[in-house]
Amino acid sequence: MTDKELALKSVEYRRKILKYIVEAKAGHTGGSLSCVDILNVLYNHVMNVSPENFRSPVRDRYIQSKGHTVEALYVVLADQGFFPESDLLTLCKYGSHYIGHPTKKVNGIEQNTGSLGHGMSLSVGTALAAKLDGLAYRVFTLLGDGELPEGSNWEGALLASHYQLDNLCAIVDKNGLQISGPTTDVCNTDPLDRKFEAFGWEVRHVDGHDFGALKEAFAALPFAPGKPSLIIAHTVKGRGISYMENQLKWHHGVPNAEQYAQALEELEEATAVLR
Amino acid sequence: MAEMTQNERATYKANLDVFSGTLQDLASTDRTILVVTSDSRGSGKLVPFGQKYPAQIVEIGIAEQNLVGVAAGLASTGKKVFAVSPACFLTARSFEQIKTDVAYSDNPVKLIGISAGVSYGALGSTHHSLHDFAALRAVHNLIVVAPADNFEAEHAIRLAAETDHPIYIRFGKKAMPYLTEDPSRRFEFGKGSVVREGGDLAIIGTGETVYPAVLAANRLENVYGIRATVVSMHTIKPLDYELLAKLAETGAPIITAEEHSIYGGLGEACASFLLQNGFRNPFKIMGIPDEYTVTGSQIEILNHYGLSEEGIAETGLKLVQKQA
């Protein structure tokens, strides 16, 4: 898929994320908008996974550690055909399988997450299984920068390099904001690259909204043979909607009718510019 | 309870030894068996397993949260994963990984809590697991098991390997005699095992308290003519309500005995069922009271709190006399 096609898809994904969050009157808006370009590239350009091969032992795996931005994952999975998009009208509604965090009840989702700091170990185990079985599949996990103080991330990171899991790629959605404020103020994890390098990972920085750069980074995996790869994706929380960008209140803010209309207008303009 | 003689110790194995031997047996024909440990290869008696099947054992290091998360990832690919770690750390340090990565995500990890209860004796409260039944009973989608003897230990492991369901099994370290030589004996999760029958009293034990319960029942019969049923309630969850109701219907007093806090374990699980179903039998929960345990060996600690032949017999006698 070309960069332009990916960009158009992302605009569409953003439109849907907002649509279903408005419909549900709930959701993690800012983070879904910061990570959706990464998911777009993973599912449309990088990973060998589809509704047809989802039960295959050799499919690539995606485990979303920052489970709260599930709305981005839902719209991408629906677009891939894992379930009818109309299912998302039930998001967070009574009795729905489409809750505010990923669960395996939804086709296409590998693991239940939501409590932070769990994706890394799950991904390490899954990648280790591939090595033990001599299978070529890869494991991708998306971490939030706000969840990195969870110690379990570092336990997993340590073991990933111990077992030379070069089939594992973690991506940090580094949007710099968490619920209480800037991540550097809450518990600074910088310099992230040097920390992961010290844990035996090979690290690259990328603009998490630059499709060409994301494609290039994923194409270069593994960054070093015998080492797990980390992509630090520099992103903007609320990306794509002017009044949401870098604004803390949109962590889980839901647009009112007027705000929603403005957001749709901005997305229309974005589409027009791309075309 | 009396210490076993040297001869008895030589005859009987610890359930942990049975666990290790059974795993080796299973691994000999099943390459999907995978043991995952947190520097617990020695304490889990898994050194021979590792020597024989080096490709089927994964060391995580001392990082129990990672142990359980990694085990869940491995199990999600179809491997039969036994995650082995001291029960005290496995069920406390990595409680959330058990809740979320194993039970909620339905990854069929076999969680093996070794040296459970007060097996570590004088090493103290950090090393005791007196909370595991209580904590894990409240986690949905998890079977909780404490085998009483070598027979139950072996069958629990074999069944765990076959079941595609998250499960927690805890073992102690001391040698455990066979509860019965009955060749028709069966083992099934969720079905308590009646190891001795009598109409005056029911003693429900689990794990390593079942053996002293049998000794106590023998003593009650020999000294006082009181005939007691003894049950190995090896599965704490799902609890065998049918058997409980059957025991309660006789009207006889009921004692529960567990190497666990008196809060939240086998005793309270039984009490909850009995009370909510209209049974008002005289009832006593025996376990470790809500305090930091006295210093001592496992046997000394169990004796101190009455989880012994003498202690259980005394409690049984009082309940029967009071009822009369």
Interface residues (C-beta under 8 A of the other chain):
Chain A: P57 T103 K104 E110 Q111 N112 T113 G114 S115 H118 M120 S121 L122 S123 V124 G125 T126 A127 L128 A129 A130 L132 D133 G151 S152 E155 G156 L158 L159 H162
Chain B: L34 A55 V58 I60 G61 A63 Q65 N66 V68 G69 V70 A71 A72 G73 L74 A75 S76 T77 G78 K79 E96 Q97 T100 D101 Y104 S105 D106 N107
